[in-house]
């Protein structure tokens, strides 16, 4: 990687949203690449994401606390979804389940990640990860199309083997493709 490519993420503040998908196993590698390329990263995890991978992994790699509870810090004078959005240059959601995609499109803010996503609006890249039957569902297609029309970035999905044993579209993009999308955002 050239020095110029590495500079694209230097001192960028990235909020990294992780949702409850088996593809969450790729998220620590994405985080390592972001940090290696000079980004400062704060992670927001949904409660379902924590069923797949622990906060400790992300805290260790990011050197920051992980955010997950909308009302977790009673000493906060500015709501965390606002302070995170003010801090972040970009919200990267990887993996992005059909659930979080639908929440963003419908403006549903029932957890910290969906609330941050709505607060950050056009500074969001969504990296879909779901079974191909879900990905090909007309509702999901409509929601992805709506996000694109509203200026949200979409990275992926890829085709390949899925966790259930099926093969098809819906597989989360590989970490290098996700990092490329982030770098393209900052061009």
C-alpha angles and dihedrals in degrees: 000000000000122000089245092059091049091051091060091078100033109126093356114143110225126184107206114205118199122191135191105281132121084241087072086094087077093054098082090054091051089049091051090052093049092051092043089055091054102262123142107225135196117186126218115192129190118226089251091053088058089061089064102037136007132250090234091068092056094040090053095048098041097038086223135099116264118241120218112135121077091208100026100120114051091183092064112112094189116049110255094235088059097042091047092049090048090051097044128084090189140010112217114191110195120188098024112189125205085255096061092042090054092046092053093048092048095041093241111162106184099135137029096264096050089047093050089047092054091046093052095046110169096019094077135108116194119201107196120216122175145114113294091244088058093043091051094047109118091231092057091044090052091048093050090048090051092052091050091050089051092053101259115144118237121200114190148290107214131206123245144084115346128208093253092059095258122120124219145080122330099068113134114257114259117263095254090055090049091051090048089054091051092050090048089053090058095049 
